[in-house]
Amino acid sequence: MSEAAEKLAAVRAVITQAARSSGRTADAVRLVAVSKTQSVDAVRALLDAGQTDFGESQVQDAMRKIPLLNGLGLHWHFIGHLQSNKTRFIPGNFEWVHTLEKEKHAARIAQAAQQAGVCVKLLLQVNVANDPAKQGLHSNEVFAFIERILEQQLAGIQLRGLMSIGRRGAGEPETRATFAGLRELLESCRQRFGGEFDQLSMGMSNDYAIAIEEGATMVRVGTDLFGARK
Ligand SMILES: *Cc1c(COP(=O)(O)O)cnc(C)c1O
């Protein structure tokens, strides 16, 4: 087994175990391999091992890699801080954006998506813990934000759920509470806005097992799959 395949198998084993303890199976959780700063060869090694979802946090860096891996069935997720002048590069390159936090970005992505003839799936980044060091909407802003986007009836985008980042250095109880809070917020969104709100992106290398136990449908794992970033 290649080193990449071994790392992937280890992460998948953790996912299977954590999914089971939340009464689900591993296929209810999508593993997004966070390949930011990693080489195309490193992505290819994981792809050869069977991994197809990859996450990038810088549009420019991603756009060097994505064309080189074209036609191989990869699904790209944008997980970084969105900038207005980069939104037009999202459609056609990324299927998912996990980090929407500005209304105008939804409209810009929608417009570019229509031109490209694609649909981009969006998650709202929520700062559940109201951590001043974090990006994202506060929990109490989420409903109004969604309402304003839905009102515009934008073609080319689909709001699908919520994303959050656990506080670095937080202990397990705090991490668990943060993730449970996001799950409750998603449930409220689903009651209010309908079944399309079905995605919960939470959990990174240091806390993805906890995130899955608390209901994550997507985990974003970099270090545990690729090793430490340079
Ligand atoms: C870098 C990054 C990750 C992956 O972090 P690891 O600790 O390496 O697993 C996940 N989510 C976001 C938003 C990131 O920026």
Ligand as a Chemical Component Dictionary entry (heavy atoms), coordinates in Angstrom:
data_LIG
# 
_chem_comp.id                   LIG 
_chem_comp.type                 NON-POLYMER 
_chem_comp.pdbx_formal_charge   0 
_chem_comp.three_letter_code    LIG 
# 
loop_
_chem_comp_atom.comp_id 
_chem_comp_atom.atom_id 
_chem_comp_atom.alt_atom_id 
_chem_comp_atom.type_symbol 
_chem_comp_atom.charge 
_chem_comp_atom.model_Cartn_x 
_chem_comp_atom.model_Cartn_y 
_chem_comp_atom.model_Cartn_z 
_chem_comp_atom.pdbx_ordinal 
LIG C1 C1 C 0 -6.556  24.018 6.380  1  
LIG C2 C2 C 0 -7.992  23.813 6.645  2  
LIG C3 C3 C 0 -8.492  22.543 6.994  3  
LIG C4 C4 C 0 -7.617  21.320 7.196  4  
LIG O1 O1 O 0 -6.880  21.447 8.367  5  
LIG P1 P1 P 0 -6.021  20.215 8.963  6  
LIG O2 O2 O 0 -5.858  20.568 10.380 7  
LIG O3 O3 O 0 -4.739  20.171 8.212  8  
LIG O4 O4 O 0 -6.830  18.986 8.764  9  
LIG C5 C5 C 0 -9.858  22.419 7.164  10 
LIG N1 N1 N 0 -10.699 23.466 7.019  11 
LIG C6 C6 C 0 -10.259 24.690 6.690  12 
LIG C7 C7 C 0 -11.228 25.796 6.550  13 
LIG C8 C8 C 0 -8.893  24.895 6.506  14 
LIG O5 O5 O 0 -8.468  26.140 6.199  15 
# 
loop_
_chem_comp_bond.comp_id 
_chem_comp_bond.atom_id_1 
_chem_comp_bond.atom_id_2 
_chem_comp_bond.value_order 
_chem_comp_bond.pdbx_ordinal 
LIG C1 C2 SING 1  
LIG C2 C3 SING 2  
LIG C2 C8 DOUB 3  
LIG C3 C4 SING 4  
LIG C3 C5 DOUB 5  
LIG C4 O1 SING 6  
LIG O1 P1 SING 7  
LIG P1 O2 DOUB 8  
LIG P1 O3 SING 9  
LIG P1 O4 SING 10 
LIG C5 N1 SING 11 
LIG N1 C6 DOUB 12 
LIG C6 C7 SING 13 
LIG C6 C8 SING 14 
LIG C8 O5 SING 15 
# 
